[in-house]
Amino acid sequence: MITTYHRPQTLEEALTLLSRPNTVPLGGGTLLSHPSPDPISVVDLQALGLNAIKKQGNNLELGATVTLQQLLESEYCPPALKTAIKLEAPLNLRNSATVAGTLAACNGRSTFACALLAFDAKLTVEGGRLTVDGEGGTSNGQRSTVYGLGDFLPLRPRGLITQITIPLNAQSAFEYVARTPSDKPIVCAALTQWNSGRARLAVGGWGKSPTLAMDGTEAEGLEPAARNACHEATDEGGSAEYRMDVAATLAKRCLENLGANP
């Protein structure tokens, strides 16, 4: 139950408010619309100017409150990511759900998170605890930390996501299997490949977050990597053995798609 509403005009003001107990950010409001018996205060982010999409060199910079539909309609959004966004939520939710909120609240069935994990997307988090350095993230010595999405998802650190950065100098593919067109995938696979030969494969469809199956240069190892990532993937949606077979097939399809679209 929302008991207090704040609409800060600056990022600093928003961070001060969010440091209070039982206070959460309000982006698209798709999650906060669910009834809750606990009293909470919300901090509306609409006035902070975090809703822009910018192409900067080889990167695409997304403000935290960019909606999924806004990204889907952007001329810069890669086709594979468009597919993942359409599977993430129906149109009415895409018009309100924000990119940052979707990642902050996602689970392993999130096609959007799976695609961005393959892209090696970077998240700028303001006001969080600067506890991750080196391989986990980079700190500017002040209040912001840049996390790789693969490091952010397990930690879900406190703080406010202000920007998501996606590389555009790479090819990508996305494949999935679902029970019906309206269901979230039982298994999905996203593959991104750079001109250097680097390839990142992410798989999802179960658990708390998508899994990075491979980050390397040996493309022939994609199928075994996909299988290995599904060893403990048994849940009500399917067995680990089933997901291992399907993930390997989807990884192969992704690679074939990249070969067909050089």
C-alpha positions in Angstrom: 0.0 0.0 0.0 1.4 3.3 -1.1 1.3 5.8 1.8 3.6 8.6 0.6 4.3 9.9 -2.9 7.4 12.0 -3.8 8.3 13.7 -7.1 11.9 14.9 -6.8 13.3 17.4 -9.4 16.9 16.3 -9.1 18.8 13.0 -8.9 20.4 14.0 -5.6 17.0 14.6 -4.1 15.8 11.3 -5.4 18.7 9.5 -3.9 18.2 11.1 -0.5 14.6 10.0 -0.5 15.5 6.5 -1.6 17.9 6.1 1.3 14.9 6.1 3.7 13.4 2.8 4.9 10.5 1.3 2.9 11.0 3.7 0.1 11.1 2.5 -3.5 11.5 4.1 -7.0 8.5 4.6 -9.2 9.2 4.2 -12.9 6.4 2.7 -15.0 4.5 1.5 -12.0 3.8 -2.0 -13.3 5.1 -3.7 -10.2 3.8 -1.2 -7.7 0.3 -1.6 -9.1 0.1 -5.0 -7.4 -1.6 -4.8 -4.0 0.6 -5.1 -1.0 -0.3 -5.0 2.7 3.0 -3.3 3.6 3.1 0.6 3.7 5.7 2.0 1.3 6.8 5.4 0.1 7.4 5.9 -3.7 9.8 8.2 -5.5 8.5 9.2 -8.9 11.4 9.4 -11.4 9.5 11.1 -14.2 11.0 14.6 -13.6 14.7 13.4 -13.7 15.1 13.3 -17.5 16.0 9.6 -17.6 13.8 8.8 -20.6 16.2 9.4 -23.5 17.7 7.0 -26.0 21.1 8.1 -27.3 23.5 6.6 -29.8 27.1 7.4 -28.6 29.7 6.0 -31.0 29.3 2.2 -30.9 27.0 2.2 -27.9 23.3 2.8 -27.3 22.6 4.6 -24.0 19.2 4.1 -22.5 17.9 6.2 -19.6 16.4 4.2 -16.8 12.8 5.3 -17.5 12.8 4.5 -21.2 9.9 2.2 -21.7 10.2 -1.2 -23.4 7.9 0.0 -26.2 10.0 3.2 -26.7 13.1 1.0 -27.1 11.3 -1.4 -29.4 10.3 1.5 -31.7 13.8 3.0 -31.7 15.7 2.9 -35.0 18.8 1.8 -33.1 17.3 -1.2 -31.4 18.9 -4.4 -32.8 16.4 -6.9 -34.3 17.2 -9.7 -31.9 16.5 -7.4 -29.0 13.2 -6.4 -30.6 12.2 -10.0 -30.6 13.1 -10.4 -26.9 11.2 -7.2 -25.9 8.0 -8.4 -27.7 8.2 -11.7 -25.7 8.9 -9.8 -22.4 5.5 -8.2 -22.1 2.3 -7.4 -24.1 1.9 -4.0 -25.6 -0.1 -2.4 -22.8 2.7 -3.3 -20.3 5.5 -2.4 -22.7 4.0 1.1 -22.9 4.6 1.6 -19.1 7.3 -0.9 -18.0 10.7 0.8 -17.9 14.0 -0.9 -19.0 15.6 -0.4 -15.5 12.5 -1.6 -13.6 12.3 -4.7 -15.9 15.9 -5.6 -15.1 15.7 -4.8 -11.4 12.7 -7.1 -10.9 13.4 -9.8 -13.5 13.7 -13.5 -13.0 15.2 -16.2 -15.2 12.3 -16.1 -17.6 13.0 -12.6 -18.7 13.7 -12.6 -22.4 14.8 -8.9 -22.1 17.4 -9.7 -19.5 18.6 -12.7 -21.4 19.2 -10.7 -24.5 21.0 -7.9 -22.6 23.2 -10.5 -20.8 24.4 -11.7 -24.2 25.1 -8.1 -25.2 27.2 -7.6 -22.1 25.1 -4.6 -21.2 26.4 -2.2 -18.6 24.3 -0.6 -15.8 25.1 2.6 -14.1 23.9 2.5 -10.5 23.8 5.8 -8.5 23.9 5.9 -4.7 24.6 2.2 -4.3 27.2 0.6 -2.2 30.6 0.8 -3.9 31.5 -2.8 -3.0 32.3 -4.2 -6.4 35.6 -3.5 -8.1 37.8 -5.1 -10.7 35.9 -7.9 -12.3 32.6 -7.0 -10.6 32.3 -3.4 -11.7 34.1 0.0 -11.7 33.7 2.8 -9.3 34.2 6.5 -10.1 35.1 7.1 -6.5 31.9 9.0 -5.8 28.3 7.7 -5.8 28.0 5.7 -9.0 29.1 2.2 -10.0 29.1 0.6 -13.4 28.1 -3.0 -13.3 28.1 -5.6 -16.0 24.6 -7.1 -16.1 26.0 -10.5 -15.2 27.4 -9.0 -12.0 24.3 -6.9 -11.2 21.7 -9.7 -11.5 23.0 -12.0 -8.7 23.8 -9.0 -6.4 20.8 -6.7 -7.1 22.7 -4.0 -5.2 20.9 -1.1 -3.5 20.9 2.1 -5.5 19.1 3.6 -8.5 19.8 2.4 -12.0 20.2 5.6 -14.2 21.5 4.2 -17.4 21.9 1.0 -19.4 24.5 0.8 -22.2 24.3 -1.7 -25.0 27.0 -2.2 -27.7 26.0 -1.7 -31.3 29.2 -2.9 -33.0 28.1 -6.6 -32.8 25.7 -9.1 -34.4 23.0 -10.7 -32.3 20.4 -13.5 -32.5 17.6 -14.6 -30.3 15.8 -18.0 -30.3 13.2 -19.5 -28.0 10.7 -22.3 -27.4 7.4 -21.7 -25.6 4.2 -23.6 -25.0 2.1 -21.0 -26.6 2.8 -17.7 -28.4 1.6 -15.8 -25.3 3.7 -17.7 -22.8 7.2 -16.8 -21.6 9.8 -19.2 -23.1 10.6 -22.5 -21.5 14.0 -22.1 -22.9 15.5 -19.1 -24.7 19.0 -18.4 -26.1 20.7 -15.1 -27.0 24.0 -14.9 -28.9 26.1 -11.8 -29.6 29.2 -11.9 -31.7 31.8 -9.2 -32.3 34.2 -8.8 -35.2 37.0 -9.7 -32.9 35.6 -13.2 -32.7 34.3 -12.8 -29.2 30.9 -14.5 -28.6 28.6 -14.3 -25.6 25.8 -16.9 -25.2 23.1 -16.4 -22.6 20.3 -18.9 -21.9 17.1 -18.5 -19.8 13.7 -19.8 -19.0 14.1 -20.8 -15.4 15.6 -19.7 -12.0 16.2 -16.3 -10.5 18.0 -14.8 -13.5 19.3 -15.8 -17.0 22.6 -17.7 -17.2 25.7 -16.7 -19.1 26.7 -19.9 -20.8 29.7 -18.7 -22.7 32.0 -15.7 -23.2 34.9 -16.6 -25.5 36.1 -17.1 -29.0 35.4 -20.7 -29.7 32.1 -20.7 -31.6 32.2 -24.5 -31.9 31.8 -24.8 -28.2 28.4 -23.1 -28.1 26.3 -26.2 -28.0 28.2 -27.9 -25.1 28.2 -24.6 -23.3 24.4 -24.3 -23.7 24.0 -27.8 -22.4 26.2 -27.2 -19.4 24.3 -24.1 -18.4 21.1 -26.1 -18.0 22.4 -28.9 -15.7 20.2 -27.7 -12.8 17.3 -26.2 -14.8 14.6 -28.6 -13.6 11.4 -26.9 -12.5 7.6 -27.1 -13.1 8.2 -25.9 -16.7 10.5 -28.7 -17.8 13.4 -31.0 -16.9 17.0 -30.2 -17.0 17.5 -32.9 -19.6 14.9 -31.3 -21.9 16.3 -27.9 -21.5 19.8 -29.1 -22.2 18.8 -30.5 -25.5 16.6 -27.5 -26.5 19.3 -25.0 -25.4 21.9 -26.7 -27.6 19.6 -26.6 -30.6 18.7 -22.9 -30.0 22.4 -22.0 -29.7 23.1 -23.7 -33.0 20.2 -21.8 -34.6 21.5 -18.5 -33.2 24.9 -19.2 -34.8 23.3 -20.1 -38.1 21.3 -16.9 -38.0 24.5 -14.9 -37.5 26.1 -16.7 -40.4 23.1 -16.0 -42.6 23.3 -12.3 -41.8 26.9 -11.3 -41.9 
